[in-house]
Amino acid sequence: MHYSIGGIFKGRLKARTKRKDSTIMEKNWEEIRDLAGKYASENLLGGMNCAESVYEACIRSGALDASLDTVAYATGFGGGGGCAGFTCGALAGAILANSAVHGRKDPGSIPAEIRRPMLREKIYKRYNNIVSAFLNENGPGLCREFSEMYNGYGEDAFRANCVNMCGSAAKIAVDYIMMDAEEAAALEYDMSAIGILGWKPE
């Protein structure tokens, strides 16, 4: 089971802003989401790579409180990892932005007996659903598969779709940035995005 953007988030963006018990509050998430999508598309058109475009848009829109210096962390993911054609850089940027907010800050300090189990039991659900949402909206998650649909990386149609994918990925990133840890841990895994690992949640 997966959670689509339309199915879980759109009707709750304003409501979440008003929640007094949320650790993520006092922000107009609907506006931030729209800005992130707009900035990410503009960034790609302006010469940033796909991963940089999404990650920087999350910062500039206000979704991610981080220095612009950290955009450097995204650079190598462009073109599926230096044009290697693996995981889409826009998707990588969305995952990176969420990790910057919700990732484990000092995993070595977590007791060894729960350090690995907590990843599958709670933390990975957020990122699994980010991948699922991206695939549902954009199709292939591998840059090389996407480029093959458009006869190469330099094709105008390919670049136009990359612009759209960056906007989509930035909005998805914001959707999950605004989700607190408790809610993310209650998500279900999308088995179509995890089955390849040969592991099934209990």
Buried (B, 14 or more C-beta within 10 A) or exposed (E): EBBEBEEBBEEBBEEBBEEEEBEBBEBEBBBBBBBBBBBBBBBBBEEBBBBBBBBBBBBBBBBBEBEEEBBEBBBBBBBBBEBEBBBBBBBBBBBBBBBBBBEEEEEEEEEEEEEEEBBBEBBBBBBBBBBBBBBBBBEBBBBBBBBBEBEEBEEEEBEEBBBBBBBBBBBBBBBBBBBBEEBBBEBEBBBEBBEEEEEEEE
